[in-house]
Amino acid sequence: MLFFIGIGIGQIFVLFPQLTINMKVIGIVYLLYLAYLIASSGELKKEFCFNG
């Protein structure tokens, strides 16, 4: 969000406040999707583990 304000797109967020909420919802959904991918990836194979 700070990046967009820094490059001058902050005025769009002032004109369309719903856009901020939409961006937050999209970000949350994306993070939940990534968490699902990590949780359902399975266990690591032994050949990729370091024995230190």
Buried (B, 14 or more C-beta within 10 A) or exposed (E): EEEBEEEEEEEEBEEEEEBBEEEEEEEEEEEEEEEEEEEEEEEEEEEEEEEE
